């Protein structure tokens, strides 16, 4: 196991860990911010950062924040097991905390929500977005999970890792790599092995068995009757959804159909049209398709096998004069997805 630990601690991680430890003060205050509905990777990473600072300097107070509440039942169960409370982003004053950290996200994701505040710490594994800076920036888009990077930080900082944190990190790696069916690298495998032997795997099994709430069944019925098969893809608009996780659940289900290689499922959540992409990661690059087709309308991007688009409804007013009807949104999705990516050099 010592060999696994030594493989995980990279020079980049050592450098950034030293930088982090120099930034913190005795009995510090910390706000850890997440974007969207917190998933296991974000939850585990937030808890890991708090654990490092708490053990190394002590925390007089801390808060976990997210722009949305946890929607997926497994994530709610994980938070309950960790005894971790994540508050709504709008309910806290970030100025009350000396350190503000973004995990599994970047300032560009938040739009105006940060109100001009510059976070000191940004830790992420999504593609880098420009136009921001932080004292400690660690964005590694080639990693399958931020939980892998945070495992490196914990080892480099030489802190004691509680069993529940091992469990959360293991779950974060499992979910963000989809059990290594999505993009991953050797570090993800090493971190998985390291946390696997120390995690409460029985707890994870109990959490993973609870997947789809009854209230989502109506969305599966709607999708069955309103899906469009376009060669090797399925495109579907669910209408208004109570949580974007409904789109994720339907997309994951349709990806299991024979000769379906990627799926696009959209839904209206509050004031946004959210479009979820899921693919096999082999034939198509979901992140690139999302950026090419919808990048001009809102935030769009992701990885080869998973991507997300968010478009403000106000931005669609002139594009869909008939309104957000089933037919209008269906046509919008299909027309945009038929656009081919530009050739290199053009």
Helices and strands as residue ranges (DSSP letters): H 2-8, H 11-23, E 28-37, H 40-56, E 59-68, H 73-82, E 86-88, G 89-91, G 94-96, E 99-103, H 107-110, G 111-114, E 121-124, E 136-139, H 146-157, H 163-176, H 186-196, H 201-209, G 214-216, H 217-226, E 228-230, E 233-240, H 245-254, E 262-269, E 272-279, H 286-294, E 299-302, E 306-312, H 313-316, H 326-337
